[in-house]
Amino acid sequence: MAEQPDPPQRSEYETAEAAAIRMLPPRQADRTPTILGNVDAAIASCGLKDGATLSFHHHLRDGDATLNLIIEAAAKAGLRDLTVAASSIFPIHAPLVDHIRNGVVTRILCDYAKGPVADVVLQGAMREPMVLQSHGGRARAVSSGQIKIDAAFLAAPKLTRQGAASGAGGRASCGPLGYAMVDADYARNVVLISEEFTDSEEGRWEIEAGKADYLLTVPSLGDNRRILSGATAIATDPASETIIDLVLGVISASGLLRDGFSFQTGAGGTSLGVAKKLGQLVSASGVKGGFISGGIAGGHVALLEAGLFERILDVQCFDLEATRSYERNCNHFAMSASRYASPLDPLAVVNQLDVVVLGAAEVDRDFNVNVATGSNGVIIGGPGGHPDTAAGAKVTIVTTRLKAGGHSKIVDRVVCRVTPGNDVDVVVTEAGIAVNPRRQDLIERFKYSSLPLRTIDHLASLAQRDVPLTTLMRGERAVALVESRDGGVTDCIREALA
């Protein structure tokens, strides 16, 4: 076969203004932290005023107790008009709803939102639109000073009196504190919160001693069993099995399966099925994988411990098996959200990926992907690492069934564009695969394979067959903005009408 041309360049930093943004120097690790007696003292010590921006991480996911604890204390202190800059919002954060309605919280910046907070945002209860960022986009905004954090309140399951912090250890062990690492580098005040101090200096420390201004102990950081969220069982139904096998066929035919192969998947049933069978493919091919990156689950750990990959680069854990792996495996490494996915980081891991396998709520005929809303317009998530990895990987594979819940999943136009079609290379369904016409190099390769090649229009026609056409009732007011990685706006979500 003739040598194929390089793939087309990805769509990032298209404007001079975006290209001029630079990372600021992180704070020096030269502070002697003050140990505080209670949460009220933390609010007072940070000198917070109305309009302040408070940041939080989501490594405990739907088990997090820190955000609710701090916002309640801020409300009791009489603070109003606050910005919550949380890396993600889960159903556990339902108490925010009352604080939104009474004006304590008037702005939310996050990478993902699901549950009562997302619902009340859709209803138009917030004064300002919620901003949905990618993981890399949030890191860019924080490290460049576009988001100015007045106080970062960071849960630290393992914490020394000198302010060294880790998610590996303690009752609420949650794995690497990848999102907290960025906030600890750039917030005006850094408060590390744990259940108790450790006297041991052994182990890993994602946040080094000397970064924190204040330390605080509380009875509970939350429930780490609820890190696990969403589908975690490997999908075994016929349609999913077909999709998994086709993904493996795409990887095999891509020419990228060689020593040092790097990849990332999500933690859903299809993705875990891909991870398991990828191990079989890697083993049979006789190659040694390089790294697995991203949010990590037990299926990824199994590949490391089988010796099929050299290392894991982990920004957050998706289950407790992954958290235990981070504690025991010397080749399971933490990375900050900036090193993971920031477009400002010259060594961003997403730019070193060979293949990423992603899901979708919807895909349209231009390969645009929606992962923020359902087809009914309800907010069900957000960008997360989806657009970051899609922009960086050599081959971006998006998997989806043709239909789900009585709705087509391949549509004429997505309800909300989160990942631009220019960054999506292959869409895999149970009825075949569609390759983005921009990737003529892949199309040429796949011609020599047994892969069932289809056009995206053909898949859309199959998906829309016998599916009733629905029209969303939306107002004119934007209740949420979806940011691109460089800070532009890719789409908006409009207020739901009764």
Phi, psi and omega in degrees: 000139179294150179297136184269150178290161176297149178294156180296153179292148181281166186263082174220150181055062181269351181242151179297324180297316179295320182294338183277349181289135181227153175290139175273159177296136178290161179296148179285149177272065187234017184262145170257108189290150175264130178272123184261157184273333183200175183294322180300322179294327178294316178298314182292319184294330180281354178063037185288143179233170175306139179089003183290158175251123181245134182244155182212156173252170185238029184294340173269000173049237184280013173248007185289132177247349189290314183301312181299318181299314184288317182293324176297318179294322178296321179295318179294332177282356177089009181285145180219169175060039182276150169257125174262112178255077181261141180296330173202156179240131182240172177304330179301339183270021179307327178302342176299333184303313179296323180291331174290315183293329183262008172086005175292316178246122181240356180210138177231131171243124180203171181260346187197140178214131179210141178108200185302324180294315178299322181294317182289329174297315181299330180282356176085023184282343183270148180292320181242153179297142169293143179251121178260117182249160169280165178300318177290325178294322177296314179300320177300314184294321179289314185286340178266355181085005177292324167258116180260106184273120177284323177207129174258122178252104193244115176294131183227097182304330177235124189213133174263165178290348176269355176094013172282132188228146177210156171267359182262096180128169182081166182300324184260033180312132186226003182089190186304141179267057188299323180281324179295330182301320180292314181297322179294337179277338191230350180290150178293321174232136178240120178245117177263132188238128180221174177273335177195163176270149173254144177268352181275135176257007179280158177103194184258147180227106179290327176247119185283155177302142179100354178275329188275146173270322186222149176236144184214138172251144180226162181298325184207134172274345181134197185245106183288347175294339181267011166301321178293120177211144182084187182289131179232350177277141179297130180291131182234003179289158186304317181296317180294320178300319178297315180298315180301313181296323179291322176300315178297324177294320177298314180299315181298319183280349184288341184083004183265349182281093183210173179306134182090003180307133181236143181206167176215143171226170171277196184245014179283174184300318179293316181297319179293326175296321176298316181299316181296312182286335175297323177302318178295320180293315179299315180298315181293331182279345179074021179257161176247117180293156179273281181224155168249135184231172171101207169289133190244138176235176183302327178298325177287322178300320180300324179293321177295312186287343174277356179078015182276338176229152184283325186200161171247134174248112197240124175261336176196154178260142180260351177202173185287335175297322177293320179296321179292325177298318180298329179284330188252336186261121181289344179260016174253104190253149172276151169218148178285162176299330178292309179296329178295308197214000183291132176292350176272344184274119183293344181247023183307131184295327181300332180280355178255001182285137170280308185225138169234137178246118187236157175263186181199141167280323177208150170229143178247180186294345176260013178072007173295148183236138175250122173233012182260327182227159169282175178295343177272003177087356179289136180288120184237006183174232182167183185301316186052225178265006186303301182290335179293309181290325178298321180289329188266325188291152176295322177226122178254118180250126176248126180255143176197147167288162176292321183220155174200139178060029180080009181239148171289141177255355170240112194238171178292320180210127181295150178297322181216119182276116179253309177251121183292144183301333178299338183259005179252127186260317185221132172251127184245124177232174177291346181260006180131184183239147175241131179256133178302128180305339176295338183259063178299333178297319178289319179302318179296318179297314187289341177300334183267007180249178177264012182296136179281092182282132177227166170272158178295328179294322178294316178296322178297320179296319177295318183293327185269356180293129177063023176252125182295142178282127179243147178241124179283135176266109184229145175277185181274338186281130176280123179259346176209142177246136176258117181275147167281171182300329183266006174102357173285180179250122179269332180190175175222159176248127185261156184304136177285139175256141180295000000 
